[in-house]
Amino acid sequence: MTTAQERKHQERQARRRRIQQAARTVFGERGYAKTSIEQVARQASLSVGAIYLYFRSKEDLYISLLEETFEQFDAELQTIRQRADLNAADRLHTMWSYLATWASSDVEGTRILRLISQPGVRKQLSDEVASAAAEGLNKIQAHLSGLLRECMDAGIYRRGDASATAALLWSLFVGVLDTADARKNLEIDGAAVTDMAQTAFGMVEGGLRPMATAVAEAA
């Protein structure tokens, strides 16, 4: 690739990123149904035609944001799962801490992610968007359930349904995000997202540990 081609490629990537950043803001503020390509174009200070040079539709743009978030999660969680210096429980704690820290540092990202949880949103999404969201969520829960299963096999946690517990943890995580957002919107003081998430995880984990261990730790 020549220098001119490299520069052109970099310019295209920068513009694509600019569009995605604008879309993150608009989707986060207006939700999926009320967002339009025209609004994204205004936010990015570009023409509507320029948006369509990079994305086929609003759905295509939203998918790119979802996939970006889920790919980031997948890479980070996979790295944590492979850490040989930590036991399974410590890796699970680290994984949860990563999610909590991300939620605290990327407010727009959390709103993009939670759009798929809104009531009735499935009717607004194409099968392509729904499939991308389901695949991303399945990967996250697979990482969580994998470590939960390791903890159960090692006797750190009591035997149970690792997949169901992983789904519960993810629901808990999304619930913490919703609660934090509600408190912010209503200007109610409360614990930070990271603190809420860690407290919630600690309560769930207490129920997962063998009774004797849980009693000893409480004492």
Secondary structure by P-SEA (a helix, b strand, c coil): ccaaaaaaaaaaaaaaaaaaaaaaaaaaccccccccaaaaaaaacccaaaaaaccccaaaaaaaaaaaaaaaaaaaaaaaaacccccaaaaaaaaaaaaaaaaaccaaaaaaaaccccccccccccaaaaaaaaaaaaaaaaaaaaaaaaaaaacccccccaaaaaaaaaaaaaaaaaaaaaaaaaccccccaaaaaaaaaaaaaaaaccaaaaaaaac
